[in-house]
Structures are given as structure tokens and as C-alpha cells.
Amino acid sequence: MAASYDYEDAPFRHDEETGPLGYDPNFVPDSVKSFVTHLYRHIREKNVYEIHQMYETSFQTLSDHLFKDTPWPSVDAVANYVDNDHVFCLLYREMWFRHLYARLSPTLKQRIDSGVAWSGEYAIAQSVSFCQYRAKMKNKTEQEIALLRQFDQAWNVYGVLNFLQALVEKSSIIQILEQEKEGIEQFTATDGYDYSGGSNVLKVLGYFSMVGLLRVHCLLGDYHTGLKCLLPIDISQQGVYTSVIGSHIATIYHYGFANLMLRRYVDAIREFNKILLYIYKTKQYHQKSPQYEQILKKNEQMYALLASCLSLCPQVKLVDETVNAQLREKYGEKMARMQRYDDEAFSLYDELFSYACPKFITPSAPSFDEPLVNYNQDAYRLQLKLFLYEVKQQQLLSGVRTFLKVTILMTYKHKTHAVDSKGNIISNADVDFYIDEDMIHVVDTKPVKRYGDYFLRQIVKLEGVINDMDRIKLE
């Protein structure tokens, strides 16, 4: 079991140097000493279960009790308790900055200093955060502007892309996944672990770097490249990326969004449906996870994106009954209005896109020689404009689904077909048709009703009621 800690010793020093409740980075409470020594020992012993428990649970618990308003003790302060181990100190430094960004407001200097704590997913998050911070120039102080001038390459997005790509190439993960398909290599089956004694770190870093590349390219609006980076991973199957729920959700969210922007609505609907069904069935097991709020947020965003996809491409047959029931409850009324393709529908597409889209970034540094203005919304406005332009194009086709006219068959075919990542033409059409001499034959598809999931939902609800009843203490 993960070690328990005494929460009474707080990292505050009441002396003349720091003042009342002042933060002293060199003061290490006994509970923190215990935490770092236990975590260091478990890492040395390769005790994956305990490492996970301490990283996901104990670290969050200590943060809640001791460090709500202050950072953790500095890296130098805890180094002596872990034999000054360089690798562990890098891990602790990353955890230190994660806590700082999640709970406090880092200064510009701290944002710049955090660049030395790079790891794949962390590098992406901090690069995005820094780009958004830098883009709000209007109210910056002279000191902040001077620092931004001095460190104009800090958290450079292209540096992050090169960093992730280098991990992919160095790890040879693409070749490993290809060999796995041929039965030569085992990677997914062992969740990325090497049980023969070798190190799996580089391979796993390379694997998740492909997921990271998808995310960064999506934030830059380069959806083709993002999906191309993810091609070695078979997204339709279980993989290492699904072993961590945060990674699973983030991967499908960006994958689905990229397909939405490329008019590959069927691919987006299919993957959104699968992940939303998975979250529905498993979210109860993650209520104590520090990622729970993020899981719920992404869940709501993906329902909004699914509503947009289905309004543009009514392929309800691809949606599970459970997901469809949740979708209708959340967006049924709005989806009905979105089908009208009037000004109100147009504003609803705007609303859902703005709520559910990723936080787009502008990678370039500001021009300090021109009047300082905020440009943090420029990338978002551009992507919104592109999306709404496509919605306008779809509005022109609204009557086609009801009255199929020969004069606009080619337009309909063009707008309901897309090119997938392998160069094949795929159809998004909700109707099929063919011409036999002077007769048009139209075939409409109807979704097959599924009863199994209905009974599963009722069983889950019944189990929840029974569990609630068991917790009631009868006098």
C-alpha cells in the first residue's frame, strides 16, 4: 500500500525572513520527506503499482492539505533525501511545475524556467499555456515585455514539434508497430512494458509522442499532418494509448475534431460514439481521480462536437442507443433547430464550436515594434471562420436530402465525400442513389434498434440503487 502521511506539518515559517505564512522553498515538512523517499525507493524497485498510487493519489492528497496556496519545496531542498539522484530530481521538478500551473499563478520568470522540465505531454501543455500568455500583450508591464524580448524563443512550438518527432524517430516506434502487425514484436499486448528485462521508456515516449504530435498540429490548425502523425497507431483498436484514460480521451478528442474539420464526419462520429460510450460505462470508477473533472469536461465537449457532426451528416445509425439518448437529452432541441439552416442554426454551430474546440495557438512571437495588442483569439477566429464557411456550404445542400435533383447531383456527391488518410474516397452521405437510364433510385438507410445496451443501462442503474441502499445505516 502507498504510504500514509502526517498532514499537520505545514511548509510555513513564522520568522522575520519570510513573515507570517511566508513560503520558504528550503523548508521540507516530514510528510514530504517521507513522500519523496518512498517514491524514490519504489522507482528504484520498479514497483509500478506503488509509483502510480503515489503519483496519482498521494501527491494530490499532500497538495490539498499542505500546498493549496504555495508551491512544493524546491528541488534542491529534497535532493538530499533521494541521494541527489538526477533522474528523480527531473521527475520531481516536473511535478513541482505541474502543481504550480494547476493551482497557482506562475510568474513570467517561472514560465520561462519551466522549460528545463520538459517531458512529452508536459512540454505540450506548457508550450500552449505560454503561447496564450504571450499573446495577451496589451496589459504587460515593461519588465514582462523586456523578459519576452530577451527570451523570444522560450517554449518555441516548433522546438516542441522537433522534440516530439525526435522521440518518435529515436525510439523506432513506427517500425516496432509495423513488426507487431506481422507478429514479430509485442508492444500493445504488454501495454508497452518489456518483461524480458529491457527498458521500455524510450519506446513508450516515442509512442505517446505520436499522440502529442496530433494534439500540437490540431492546435496549429494543421489537421492533415496531425492525422498523418497518428497513422502508425490503429485508432479503431485497443492500444497502449487506451491504457491511460486521460490519454485515451485526449487522443480521440483531437482525432475526432481533426476529422470534423476535414469533413470526414463518419470517422469523427464513429470514434466519438465509442469513447462517449466508454466514458458512460466507466466514469464511476474515476470519481476519485485528479483527472475526473477533466474527464467530465472533455465528455461534454465531445457531445457538443458529436451534435455538430450529426447535424452536418445525419448518420444516426452509427451512434449507440445509450449515447444517442444522452445526446438527445443534452442537445436534442438545438440539433432540431440546427437542421433548419437559418441564421439561428448558424449561431448554434458557432456556439457549439466555440465551447468544444481546442485552445488554438499562434506560434509566432509578437512584434514589439508595433502597438501592443492582444492576439490570443486570432487563431480561434480563423478556425471558427473556416468551420462556419463549411456550414454555409452545407446549408446549400439542406434541400437535397429531401428532394434529390439531377442538376445538383455532382455538388451533393462532392460535399458528401472526403478523402481519408490513405487517399481513398469515403462517403458521408445518409442516402445512397444510382441512375438507371432516366430513373433515379434513392435508398435511405434506417438504424437497427439495439436492445442489449438498454438492459445493460438498467442493470447499471439498479446496481447504483443497491449500492446506495447498502450505504444507508438503519437505526
Solvent accessible surface area in square Angstrom, and as a share of the most:
residue,aa,sasa,rsa
1,M,210,0.94
2,A,32,0.25
3,A,25,0.19
4,S,105,0.68
5,Y,24,0.09
6,D,84,0.44
7,Y,72,0.28
8,E,156,0.70
9,D,35,0.18
10,A,40,0.31
11,P,1,0.00
12,F,58,0.24
13,R,92,0.34
14,H,134,0.60
15,D,57,0.29
16,E,176,0.79
17,E,163,0.73
18,T,47,0.27
19,G,20,0.19
20,P,119,0.75
21,L,119,0.59
22,G,13,0.12
23,Y,63,0.24
24,D,22,0.12
25,P,53,0.33
26,N,108,0.55
27,F,57,0.24
28,V,13,0.07
29,P,1,0.01
30,D,96,0.50
31,S,4,0.02
32,V,0,0.00
33,K,63,0.27
34,S,35,0.22
35,F,0,0.00
36,V,0,0.00
37,T,51,0.30
38,H,52,0.23
39,L,2,0.01
40,Y,27,0.10
41,R,117,0.43
42,H,11,0.05
43,I,55,0.28
44,R,161,0.59
45,E,107,0.48
46,K,161,0.68
47,N,53,0.27
48,V,79,0.45
49,Y,140,0.53
50,E,12,0.05
51,I,44,0.22
52,H,102,0.46
53,Q,49,0.22
54,M,0,0.00
55,Y,67,0.25
56,E,37,0.17
57,T,74,0.43
58,S,9,0.06
59,F,13,0.05
60,Q,54,0.24
61,T,42,0.24
62,L,0,0.00
63,S,1,0.01
64,D,59,0.31
65,H,105,0.47
66,L,9,0.04
67,F,0,0.00
68,K,129,0.55
69,D,116,0.60
70,T,12,0.07
71,P,17,0.11
72,W,1,0.00
73,P,1,0.00
74,S,26,0.17
75,V,27,0.16
76,D,116,0.60
77,A,17,0.13
78,V,0,0.00
79,A,12,0.09
80,N,113,0.58
81,Y,82,0.31
82,V,0,0.00
83,D,111,0.58
84,N,97,0.50
85,D,34,0.17
86,H,129,0.58
87,V,109,0.62
88,F,5,0.02
89,C,19,0.11
90,L,81,0.40
91,L,52,0.26
92,Y,1,0.00
93,R,65,0.24
94,E,19,0.09
95,M,1,0.00
96,W,33,0.11
97,F,8,0.03
98,R,77,0.28
99,H,5,0.02
100,L,4,0.02
101,Y,43,0.16
102,A,86,0.66
103,R,86,0.31
104,L,41,0.20
105,S,102,0.66
106,P,16,0.10
107,T,79,0.46
108,L,9,0.04
109,K,99,0.42
110,Q,50,0.22
111,R,34,0.12
112,I,22,0.11
113,D,52,0.27
114,S,0,0.00
115,G,22,0.21
116,V,99,0.57
117,A,5,0.04
118,W,79,0.28
119,S,32,0.21
120,G,11,0.11
121,E,95,0.43
122,Y,1,0.00
123,A,0,0.00
124,I,4,0.02
125,A,29,0.23
126,Q,11,0.05
127,S,4,0.03
128,V,14,0.08
129,S,32,0.21
130,F,1,0.01
131,C,3,0.02
132,Q,43,0.19
133,Y,39,0.15
134,R,9,0.03
135,A,3,0.02
136,K,102,0.43
137,M,2,0.01
138,K,136,0.58
139,N,135,0.69
140,K,29,0.12
141,T,77,0.45
142,E,153,0.69
143,Q,136,0.61
144,E,45,0.20
145,I,29,0.15
146,A,56,0.44
147,L,33,0.16
148,L,3,0.01
149,R,121,0.44
150,Q,126,0.56
151,F,67,0.28
152,D,61,0.32
153,Q,117,0.52
154,A,17,0.13
155,W,10,0.03
156,N,45,0.23
157,V,3,0.02
158,Y,119,0.45
159,G,28,0.27
160,V,1,0.01
161,L,20,0.10
162,N,102,0.52
163,F,61,0.25
164,L,0,0.00
165,Q,66,0.29
166,A,55,0.42
167,L,27,0.13
168,V,4,0.02
169,E,118,0.53
170,K,154,0.65
171,S,7,0.04
172,S,48,0.31
173,I,0,0.00
174,I,60,0.31
175,Q,98,0.44
176,I,19,0.10
177,L,11,0.05
178,E,93,0.42
179,Q,71,0.31
180,E,44,0.20
181,K,145,0.61
182,E,125,0.56
183,G,67,0.64
184,I,121,0.62
185,E,50,0.23
186,Q,128,0.57
187,F,2,0.01
188,T,40,0.23
189,A,79,0.61
190,T,30,0.18
191,D,72,0.37
192,G,1,0.01
193,Y,89,0.34
194,D,45,0.23
195,Y,174,0.66
196,S,105,0.68
197,G,65,0.62
198,G,41,0.40
199,S,88,0.57
200,N,29,0.15
201,V,93,0.53
202,L,74,0.37
203,K,39,0.17
204,V,32,0.19
205,L,71,0.35
206,G,0,0.00
207,Y,3,0.01
208,F,58,0.24
209,S,3,0.02
210,M,1,0.00
211,V,17,0.10
212,G,6,0.06
213,L,6,0.03
214,L,1,0.00
215,R,63,0.23
216,V,5,0.03
217,H,22,0.10
218,C,0,0.00
219,L,6,0.03
220,L,46,0.23
221,G,21,0.20
222,D,57,0.30
223,Y,14,0.06
224,H,118,0.53
225,T,46,0.27
226,G,0,0.00
227,L,9,0.05
228,K,142,0.60
229,C,26,0.15
230,L,5,0.03
231,L,79,0.40
232,P,25,0.16
233,I,13,0.07
234,D,73,0.38
235,I,20,0.10
236,S,59,0.38
237,Q,110,0.49
238,Q,139,0.62
239,G,10,0.10
240,V,3,0.02
241,Y,3,0.01
242,T,18,0.11
243,S,65,0.42
244,V,73,0.42
245,I,17,0.09
246,G,23,0.23
247,S,20,0.13
248,H,14,0.06
249,I,4,0.02
250,A,32,0.25
251,T,1,0.00
252,I,4,0.02
253,Y,2,0.01
254,H,10,0.05
255,Y,34,0.13
256,G,0,0.00
257,F,0,0.00
258,A,0,0.00
259,N,2,0.01
260,L,4,0.02
261,M,33,0.15
262,L,32,0.16
263,R,47,0.17
264,R,13,0.05
265,Y,4,0.02
266,V,18,0.10
267,D,30,0.16
268,A,0,0.00
269,I,0,0.00
270,R,99,0.36
271,E,9,0.04
272,F,0,0.00
273,N,17,0.09
274,K,84,0.36
275,I,2,0.01
276,L,1,0.00
277,L,31,0.15
278,Y,74,0.28
279,I,1,0.00
280,Y,53,0.20
281,K,89,0.38
282,T,27,0.16
283,K,68,0.29
284,Q,83,0.37
285,Y,162,0.61
286,H,42,0.19
287,Q,109,0.48
288,K,203,0.86
289,S,30,0.20
290,P,65,0.41
291,Q,52,0.23
292,Y,45,0.17
293,E,140,0.63
294,Q,95,0.42
295,I,4,0.02
296,L,61,0.31
297,K,93,0.40
298,K,29,0.12
299,N,10,0.05
300,E,57,0.26
301,Q,11,0.05
302,M,0,0.00
303,Y,6,0.02
304,A,0,0.00
305,L,2,0.01
306,L,0,0.00
307,A,0,0.00
308,S,2,0.01
309,C,0,0.00
310,L,2,0.01
311,S,0,0.00
312,L,2,0.01
313,C,2,0.01
314,P,38,0.24
315,Q,10,0.04
316,V,46,0.26
317,K,76,0.32
318,L,41,0.20
319,V,7,0.04
320,D,12,0.06
321,E,61,0.27
322,T,2,0.01
323,V,1,0.00
324,N,37,0.19
325,A,48,0.37
326,Q,49,0.22
327,L,0,0.00
328,R,102,0.37
329,E,143,0.64
330,K,72,0.31
331,Y,24,0.09
332,G,17,0.17
333,E,129,0.58
334,K,54,0.23
335,M,6,0.03
336,A,63,0.49
337,R,55,0.20
338,M,0,0.00
339,Q,74,0.33
340,R,134,0.49
341,Y,23,0.09
342,D,60,0.31
343,D,117,0.61
344,E,73,0.33
345,A,0,0.00
346,F,48,0.20
347,S,61,0.40
348,L,8,0.04
349,Y,0,0.00
350,D,46,0.24
351,E,80,0.36
352,L,3,0.02
353,F,1,0.01
354,S,45,0.29
355,Y,101,0.38
356,A,0,0.00
357,C,15,0.09
358,P,10,0.06
359,K,131,0.55
360,F,8,0.03
361,I,9,0.05
362,T,37,0.22
363,P,32,0.20
364,S,66,0.43
365,A,44,0.34
366,P,17,0.11
367,S,61,0.39
368,F,38,0.16
369,D,134,0.70
370,E,110,0.49
371,P,119,0.75
372,L,57,0.28
373,V,93,0.53
374,N,72,0.37
375,Y,31,0.12
376,N,35,0.18
377,Q,76,0.34
378,D,71,0.37
379,A,18,0.14
380,Y,48,0.18
381,R,141,0.51
382,L,97,0.48
383,Q,12,0.06
384,L,23,0.12
385,K,144,0.61
386,L,92,0.46
387,F,9,0.04
388,L,21,0.10
389,Y,136,0.52
390,E,27,0.12
391,V,0,0.00
392,K,85,0.36
393,Q,42,0.19
394,Q,3,0.01
395,Q,29,0.13
396,L,137,0.68
397,L,5,0.03
398,S,42,0.27
399,G,40,0.39
400,V,3,0.02
401,R,54,0.20
402,T,98,0.57
403,F,141,0.59
404,L,36,0.18
405,K,119,0.50
406,V,94,0.54
407,T,128,0.74
408,I,59,0.30
409,L,14,0.07
410,M,152,0.68
411,T,68,0.39
412,Y,2,0.01
413,K,102,0.43
414,H,113,0.50
415,K,29,0.12
416,T,6,0.04
417,H,47,0.21
418,A,8,0.06
419,V,81,0.47
420,D,26,0.14
421,S,51,0.33
422,K,162,0.69
423,G,51,0.49
424,N,84,0.43
425,I,129,0.65
426,I,41,0.21
427,S,59,0.38
428,N,5,0.03
429,A,20,0.16
430,D,25,0.13
431,V,17,0.10
432,D,94,0.49
433,F,44,0.18
434,Y,123,0.47
435,I,93,0.47
436,D,74,0.39
437,E,159,0.71
438,D,139,0.72
439,M,113,0.50
440,I,47,0.24
441,H,65,0.29
442,V,77,0.44
443,V,79,0.45
444,D,97,0.50
445,T,64,0.37
446,K,175,0.74
447,P,74,0.47
448,V,124,0.71
449,K,156,0.66
450,R,107,0.39
451,Y,144,0.55
452,G,48,0.46
453,D,23,0.12
454,Y,94,0.36
455,F,126,0.52
456,L,91,0.45
457,R,32,0.12
458,Q,68,0.30
459,I,90,0.46
460,V,65,0.37
461,K,115,0.49
462,L,105,0.52
463,E,93,0.42
464,G,32,0.31
465,V,80,0.46
466,I,82,0.42
467,N,76,0.39
468,D,73,0.38
469,M,123,0.55
470,D,108,0.56
471,R,169,0.62
472,I,107,0.55
473,K,186,0.79
474,L,162,0.81
475,E,221,0.99
